[in-house]
Amino acid sequence: MDYYVERVVDLIEPGANRLYNISVDEARRVLLEGPAECVRQIQGSFALLAKSGKTVRMARSLDRPMRYFLAKRQEGPALIVASRIDAIYEWLKAEGLDGQFHPSYTRMVPAHHVVDLQLIGCPDPDPVYTRFFAPAMGTLPADLDVIGKTYISALAEEIARWLRTIPEKEPIGMCFSGGIDSGSVFLTAYYVMRKLGMSPSRLKAFVLDLGDGPDVRQARNFLERLGLGLFLEPIEADPASLDVGETIRIIEDYKSLDIESATMALALGRGIRARYPEWRFLIDGDGGDENLKDYPIEENPELTIRSVINNPMLYQEGWGVGKIKHSLTYSGGLSRSYVRTYASARHFGFEGFSPYTRPEVIAAAEAIPFIQLTQYDVERLYELKGEIVARGVKAVTGLEMPVFPKRRFQHGALSQDALRARLPQREAEYREQFLAIYH
């Protein structure tokens, strides 16, 4: 097979990696030459590809997609790597190779893994997945004060790292609802900015207002209780402008909850962009629910409290690489669904940041002794998030964070009845719309 000439096409945006402690070239060297666990040392947001001979290695952080497709050519295989499925398709079309394409033939690099590929022709060997992030579970004491301080301290450190990379005069927008995740990120960012000598006047809390959703009231209540109401800025949008077809094209997925959430994210992003044409940086609380296992177990027949608590990073990664439920095309858990946040922000030219997706923060969450704290009681698990985060915010920032009941983004921006009227379709119908793009 030595006569085969492999080709690797890297379509990942050159400036998309945001690394704190290492150059992109050095990060690629670490990926290529070191054992997989060395990738854990790379701090920041990244989608990396490195090649040596016929060996290709790829790795990404949780907060961004990285997809690939292996095309057949007479002279040898071509590996195309991109953030988006449509970018892969357009390249194949330009090369006259689009007859090989189907969106389900693309592959997602799973978060927290190094993917090894050998470009040796036909038949193509399976990729090899090696985990580079494996935090220990249940190592913290069953003390909610200690847990909260550990968790929010990790959050504050990640926010500080990110803020130091932002030009000092650039404003920072918070995607805000007054819920536990966005509330804790806002208050921690406010605290960190003051601690670092940065002007908190650069910070603004954007809340989506579609006319009859409860988030605007909740957001205002949250901030006014702390004397921070001046930071709130509602972004009004017309529910008639919500376009599911646009959402499907942008996030390249069809899961109903992600479609609903991304539709709201696009409405918010469009409104911010219209009002502030030069705004660049957004921060949000995506990943907070996954870290503290705060999803209604009863809504998913596949789950029990034992599976949620005993499976490491279940909500971040799904059932995991190599499992029957793992999607090769999409990955699983937040590793899949984060595209709703990433693609929505990028579509309007924003650079987003979700500190709850960072490994150090996830590691602090995984260290929580959930079994000991809940004794497998579902209601107790649901109560923990608010208690842990509020105690942590108080310990780290000195601020008393209001805690409101959990509510999904799409249910806060629009009443559930109005949402159903605007987005009435089921997952199978969304899937048909997505596949129709490539017919």
C-alpha positions in Angstrom: 0.0 0.0 0.0 3.0 2.3 -0.1 1.9 3.8 -3.4 -1.1 5.4 -1.7 -0.9 9.2 -1.3 -3.0 10.3 1.7 -4.4 13.8 1.9 -5.5 15.7 5.1 -7.6 18.8 4.7 -8.0 20.9 7.9 -10.9 23.3 7.6 -11.0 24.3 11.3 -10.9 28.1 11.5 -7.3 29.1 12.0 -8.0 31.5 14.9 -10.6 29.4 16.6 -8.4 27.8 19.2 -8.1 29.9 22.4 -5.2 28.4 24.5 -3.9 29.8 27.7 -0.6 28.1 28.5 0.8 26.9 25.1 0.9 27.8 21.5 -1.2 26.0 18.9 1.9 24.5 17.3 3.2 23.2 20.6 -0.3 21.8 21.4 -0.2 19.9 18.2 3.2 18.5 19.1 1.9 17.4 22.5 -1.0 15.7 20.7 1.2 13.9 18.2 4.2 12.9 20.3 2.9 12.5 23.8 0.7 9.9 25.5 -2.9 10.8 25.4 -3.0 12.0 29.0 -0.6 14.8 28.1 -3.4 16.5 26.2 -5.0 17.1 29.6 -2.3 19.7 30.2 -3.6 21.9 27.3 -5.6 24.7 28.9 -8.4 26.4 27.0 -10.7 25.8 24.1 -9.3 23.7 21.2 -9.9 21.5 18.2 -6.5 20.1 17.2 -5.3 17.9 14.4 -1.7 16.6 14.0 -0.2 14.4 11.4 2.9 12.3 11.0 3.2 10.0 8.0 0.0 8.1 7.7 -0.9 8.7 11.4 -3.5 11.4 12.2 -4.4 12.4 15.7 -7.3 14.6 16.7 -8.6 16.0 20.0 -11.1 18.7 21.1 -12.4 20.3 24.3 -16.0 19.8 25.3 -17.1 23.3 24.3 -16.8 23.0 20.5 -17.5 20.5 17.7 -14.8 18.8 15.5 -16.0 16.6 12.7 -14.3 14.5 10.1 -15.0 12.5 6.9 -12.8 10.0 5.1 -13.2 10.1 1.3 -12.0 7.6 -1.2 -9.7 8.6 -4.0 -7.9 6.5 -6.6 -4.6 7.8 -5.4 -5.3 7.4 -1.7 -7.7 8.5 1.1 -8.6 12.1 1.9 -9.4 13.1 5.4 -11.5 16.3 5.7 -11.8 17.9 9.2 -14.1 20.8 10.0 -16.3 22.3 12.7 -19.4 21.8 10.5 -20.9 19.1 8.3 -21.8 21.6 5.6 -18.2 22.7 5.3 -17.1 19.1 4.7 -19.9 18.7 2.1 -18.9 21.9 0.2 -15.3 20.8 0.0 -16.3 17.4 -1.3 -18.5 19.0 -3.9 -15.7 21.3 -5.1 -13.5 18.2 -5.5 -16.2 16.1 -7.3 -16.4 13.7 -4.4 -19.8 14.6 -3.1 -21.3 11.4 -4.4 -19.7 9.6 -1.5 -21.3 12.0 1.0 -24.1 11.4 3.5 -24.3 13.4 6.8 -24.4 10.2 8.7 -21.0 9.2 7.3 -19.4 12.2 9.1 -17.8 11.5 12.5 -17.6 13.6 15.6 -14.4 13.6 17.6 -15.7 12.8 21.1 -14.8 15.3 23.8 -12.0 14.3 26.2 -10.5 11.7 23.9 -7.6 11.5 21.4 -8.7 9.9 18.1 -6.0 8.0 16.2 -6.5 7.3 12.5 -4.3 5.4 10.1 -4.6 6.6 6.5 -3.7 3.4 4.8 -6.4 3.0 2.2 -9.1 0.4 1.8 -10.4 -1.0 4.0 -10.0 1.8 6.4 -9.1 0.7 10.0 -11.3 1.8 12.8 -10.2 4.8 14.8 -8.7 4.2 18.2 -10.0 6.3 21.1 -7.9 7.1 24.1 -9.3 9.1 27.0 -7.2 12.1 28.2 -9.5 13.3 30.9 -10.7 11.0 33.6 -11.5 12.8 36.9 -11.8 10.9 40.1 -15.3 10.5 41.5 -16.6 11.2 45.0 -13.3 12.3 46.6 -14.6 15.4 48.4 -16.0 15.1 51.9 -19.8 15.1 52.3 -19.8 18.8 53.5 -21.8 21.1 51.3 -19.8 24.1 52.4 -16.5 22.5 51.3 -18.1 21.2 48.1 -19.6 24.6 47.2 -16.4 26.5 47.8 -14.3 24.0 45.9 -16.7 24.0 42.9 -17.2 27.8 42.7 -13.5 28.4 43.3 -12.8 26.3 40.2 -15.4 28.3 38.3 -13.8 31.6 39.4 -10.4 30.5 38.3 -11.6 29.5 34.8 -13.4 32.8 34.5 -10.3 34.7 35.5 -8.2 32.8 33.0 -10.6 33.8 30.2 -11.0 37.4 31.3 -7.2 37.9 31.1 -7.3 37.0 27.4 -10.0 39.6 26.6 -8.8 43.1 25.4 -9.3 45.4 28.4 -11.9 47.7 26.7 -14.0 44.9 25.2 -17.5 44.6 26.7 -18.7 41.2 28.0 -22.3 40.0 27.5 -23.9 37.4 29.8 -26.6 35.2 28.4 -28.8 35.5 31.5 -32.0 34.2 32.9 -31.5 34.5 36.7 -31.3 30.7 37.0 -28.7 28.9 39.0 -26.2 28.5 36.2 -26.3 31.9 34.5 -26.8 33.5 37.9 -23.7 31.9 39.4 -21.6 32.7 36.4 -22.7 36.3 36.4 -22.0 36.9 40.1 -18.7 35.1 39.9 -17.6 37.1 36.8 -18.7 40.3 38.5 -16.6 39.4 41.6 -13.6 38.3 39.5 -13.6 41.4 37.4 -13.5 43.6 40.5 -10.8 41.4 42.1 -8.6 41.8 39.0 -9.1 45.5 38.9 -11.3 45.4 35.8 -14.3 47.6 35.4 -17.5 45.6 36.0 -19.3 48.3 33.9 -18.1 46.2 30.9 -20.5 43.5 31.9 -24.1 43.3 30.8 -26.7 40.7 31.5 -28.8 40.0 28.4 -32.2 38.3 28.9 -34.4 37.2 26.0 -37.9 38.7 26.0 -40.4 37.1 23.6 -43.4 38.7 25.3 -44.8 36.3 27.8 -41.9 34.2 29.2 -41.1 34.3 32.9 -37.3 34.8 32.5 -37.4 38.6 32.3 -39.2 38.9 35.7 -36.9 36.3 37.2 -33.7 38.0 35.9 -34.8 41.3 37.2 -35.8 39.9 40.6 -32.4 38.1 40.8 -30.3 41.2 40.1 -32.4 43.7 42.0 -32.2 41.6 45.2 -28.4 42.2 45.0 -28.6 45.8 44.0 -27.3 44.9 40.5 -30.4 45.7 38.5 -28.5 48.2 36.3 -26.7 45.4 34.6 -29.8 43.9 33.1 -30.8 44.5 29.5 -33.8 42.7 28.0 -33.5 41.8 24.3 -37.0 41.8 22.8 -37.9 39.5 19.9 -41.0 38.7 18.0 -42.1 35.0 18.4 -43.1 35.1 14.8 -39.5 35.4 13.8 -38.6 32.0 15.3 -37.5 29.8 12.4 -37.0 26.1 13.0 -35.6 25.5 9.5 -32.9 28.1 10.2 -32.1 26.5 13.5 -31.7 23.0 12.0 -29.3 24.4 9.3 -27.2 26.2 11.8 -26.8 23.6 14.5 -26.9 20.6 12.1 -28.9 18.4 14.4 -32.5 17.4 15.1 -32.9 16.6 18.8 -36.1 18.4 19.9 -34.8 20.0 23.1 -31.6 21.2 21.4 -33.7 22.6 18.5 -35.9 24.5 21.0 -32.9 25.8 23.0 -30.9 26.8 20.0 -33.9 28.6 18.5 -34.0 30.8 21.6 -30.2 31.3 21.5 -30.5 32.5 17.9 -33.2 34.9 18.8 -31.1 36.3 21.6 -27.9 36.5 19.4 -29.8 38.2 16.6 -31.1 40.8 19.0 -27.8 41.5 20.6 -26.1 41.8 17.2 -28.7 44.2 15.9 -28.3 46.4 18.9 -24.5 46.1 19.2 -22.9 45.5 15.8 -19.3 45.4 17.2 -20.0 43.2 20.3 -17.7 40.1 20.4 -17.6 38.2 23.7 -20.4 36.3 25.4 -20.3 34.2 28.5 -23.0 31.7 29.7 -23.8 28.9 32.2 -24.0 26.0 29.7 -22.8 22.8 31.4 -24.0 23.6 34.9 -26.9 21.2 34.7 -24.7 18.4 33.5 -22.1 18.9 36.2 -24.5 18.7 39.0 -26.7 16.0 37.4 -29.8 18.3 37.4 -32.1 16.9 34.8 -35.5 15.3 35.4 -34.7 11.6 35.4 -38.4 10.7 35.1 -38.5 12.3 31.6 -35.9 9.8 30.2 -37.0 6.1 30.4 -33.3 5.1 29.8 -32.2 6.6 33.1 -32.4 5.7 36.8 -30.8 7.7 39.6 -28.2 4.9 40.0 -27.2 5.2 36.3 -26.9 9.0 36.7 -24.8 8.9 39.8 -22.6 5.9 39.1 -21.6 6.7 35.5 -18.8 9.2 35.3 -19.7 12.3 33.2 -22.9 10.7 31.9 -24.5 14.0 31.1 -21.3 15.4 29.6 -20.5 12.5 27.3 -23.6 10.4 27.1 -23.1 6.6 27.6 -19.6 7.0 26.4 -17.3 6.0 23.5 -17.5 2.3 22.6 -21.0 1.9 24.0 -24.0 0.8 21.9 -25.9 4.1 22.5 -22.9 6.3 21.5 -23.5 8.1 18.2 -20.4 8.1 16.0 -21.9 10.9 13.9 -22.8 13.2 16.9 -21.1 11.9 20.0 -23.3 12.1 23.2 -24.5 14.2 26.1 -23.2 17.8 26.2 -20.4 16.6 23.9 -23.1 16.6 21.2 -25.6 19.2 22.4 -23.0 22.0 23.0 -23.3 22.7 19.3 -26.5 24.5 20.0 -24.5 27.1 21.9 -21.3 27.1 19.8 -22.9 27.3 16.4 -25.6 29.8 17.5 -22.9 32.2 18.8 -20.6 31.8 15.8 -23.5 32.4 13.4 -23.7 36.0 14.6 -20.0 36.5 15.0 -19.7 36.1 18.7 -17.0 34.2 20.6 -18.7 32.4 23.4 -17.4 31.0 26.7 -19.0 28.4 29.1 -16.8 28.1 32.2 -18.8 25.1 33.5 -17.5 23.1 30.5 -13.8 23.4 31.6 -12.1 20.2 32.9 -11.1 21.7 36.2 -14.7 22.7 37.0 -16.0 19.3 35.8 -13.4 17.6 37.9 -14.6 19.5 41.0 -18.2 18.4 40.2 -17.2 14.7 39.7 -15.4 14.8 43.1 -18.8 15.4 44.8 -19.8 12.3 46.8 -23.3 12.1 45.3 -24.0 8.6 46.6 -23.3 9.6 50.2 -25.2 12.9 49.9 -28.3 11.5 48.2 -28.5 7.8 49.3 -30.1 7.4 45.8 -33.0 9.7 46.6 -34.1 11.5 43.5 -35.6 14.6 45.2 -32.5 15.0 47.3 -30.4 15.0 44.1 -32.5 17.8 42.6 -32.1 19.9 45.8 -28.3 19.6 45.8 -27.5 21.9 42.9 -29.0 25.0 44.4 -27.5 24.3 47.8 -24.0 23.6 46.5 -23.9 26.6 44.1 -25.4 29.1 46.5 -23.1 28.1 49.3 -20.1 28.3 46.9 -21.0 31.7 45.6 -21.4 33.0 49.1 -18.0 31.5 50.2 -16.1 32.8 47.2 -17.8 36.1 46.4 -19.6 37.1 49.6 -22.9 37.5 47.7 -26.2 35.8 48.6 -27.3 34.3 45.4 -31.1 33.9 44.9 -32.1 30.4 43.9 -35.2 29.8 41.8 -36.6 26.5 40.5 -35.0 24.9 37.5 -36.4 26.0 34.1 -35.1 25.3 30.6 -34.0 28.2 28.5 -36.8 27.8 26.0 -39.4 27.6 28.8 -38.2 30.9 30.3 -38.2 32.9 27.1 -41.7 31.8 26.0 -44.6 30.2 27.8 -44.7 26.4 27.2 -48.1 26.7 25.3 -46.7 29.4 23.0 -43.5 27.4 22.5 -45.6 24.3 21.4 -47.5 26.5 19.0 -44.3 27.8 17.4 -42.3 24.6 17.5 -44.9 21.8 17.3 -42.8 19.2 15.5 -41.3 16.0 16.8 -37.7 14.8 16.5 -38.5 12.5 13.5 -39.8 15.5 11.6 -36.8 17.7 12.5 -34.5 14.8 11.3 -36.3 14.7 8.0 -35.8 18.5 7.6 -32.1 18.1 8.3 -31.6 15.3 5.9 -33.5 17.1 3.2 -30.7 19.7 3.1 -28.6 17.2 1.4 -31.1 15.7 -1.0 
